[in-house]
Each structure stands twice: as C-alpha cells, then as structure tokens.
Amino acid sequence: MGEKTKKDACYHKVKARYDVWPSAYASGALSKCRKVGAANWGNSKKKKPIKKSTGGFVSVRGQGAVMKERLR
C-alpha cells in the first residue's frame, strides 16, 4: 500500500474530459485512447467538401434503389 502508479498521457486527457470518474464512458474512452495513442485521440477528422450534383436530385424508392431524376 502507498505505492503510486505512474499515469500515462491518455489517463490525464480522458480524466480532464469526463466529469464523473470512474464511469463506464470514461473507461471506454480510456481504452480507445490507449488503442490509437494519446497524440491521435480526440482529433476529429477533416471533412471533405460535398460536391453538388447538377441537373437533378437523387431520390430513394422501393427497396433502397437510388434513382436520379431530372427536373425540367
């Protein structure tokens, strides 16, 4: 008793983000952080701009078939 374990960077990052410690959400985040590494955890992906199609819209009909219809 009385031994202190050294905490890693993921521990400090996750603990700072979650109010309730320990919790199921925090421990799940801790394991995800350790899986990807502290430097990569919490970084969002950059989203690519969405290309706008010209000359119509895409609609969904039936069993999930996607059809392109033109408006005139």
C-alpha positions in Angstrom: 0.0 0.0 0.0 1.1 3.5 -0.6 2.7 2.7 -4.0 1.8 5.3 -6.6 1.4 4.1 -10.2 2.6 6.3 -12.9 -0.3 7.6 -15.0 0.0 7.8 -18.8 -1.0 10.7 -21.1 -4.3 9.0 -22.0 -5.3 8.8 -18.4 -4.8 12.6 -18.0 -6.5 13.5 -21.2 -9.6 11.3 -20.6 -9.9 12.3 -16.9 -9.8 16.0 -17.9 -12.7 15.5 -20.4 -15.1 13.4 -18.2 -16.7 14.9 -15.1 -17.6 11.5 -13.4 -14.5 9.4 -12.7 -14.6 6.4 -12.9 -17.5 5.7 -15.2 -18.2 3.3 -18.0 -18.0 6.1 -20.6 -14.6 7.3 -19.2 -13.1 3.8 -19.0 -14.3 3.1 -22.6 -12.7 6.4 -23.8 -9.5 5.5 -21.9 -9.2 2.1 -23.7 -9.9 3.8 -27.1 -7.3 6.4 -26.3 -4.7 3.8 -25.5 -5.6 1.9 -28.6 -4.9 4.8 -31.0 -2.3 6.7 -28.9 -2.6 9.9 -26.9 -1.4 12.1 -29.7 -4.2 10.9 -32.0 -7.0 10.6 -29.6 -9.6 13.3 -29.6 -8.7 14.7 -33.0 -11.6 15.0 -35.4 -11.3 14.0 -39.0 -11.3 16.8 -41.5 -14.4 16.5 -43.7 -14.2 16.8 -47.4 -16.5 19.4 -49.1 -19.6 17.8 -50.6 -19.9 18.1 -54.4 -23.2 19.4 -55.6 -24.7 17.5 -58.5 -26.0 19.4 -61.4 -29.3 18.8 -63.2 -31.4 16.8 -60.8 -31.7 15.2 -57.4 -31.2 11.7 -56.0 -34.3 10.0 -54.5 -34.7 6.7 -52.8 -37.5 4.4 -53.9 -38.6 0.9 -53.1 -36.0 -1.4 -51.6 -33.3 1.2 -51.3 -32.6 1.6 -55.1 -31.2 5.0 -55.8 -32.5 6.7 -59.0 -31.6 10.0 -60.5 -34.5 12.1 -61.7 -34.2 15.3 -63.8 -36.4 18.3 -63.3 -37.4 20.4 -66.3 
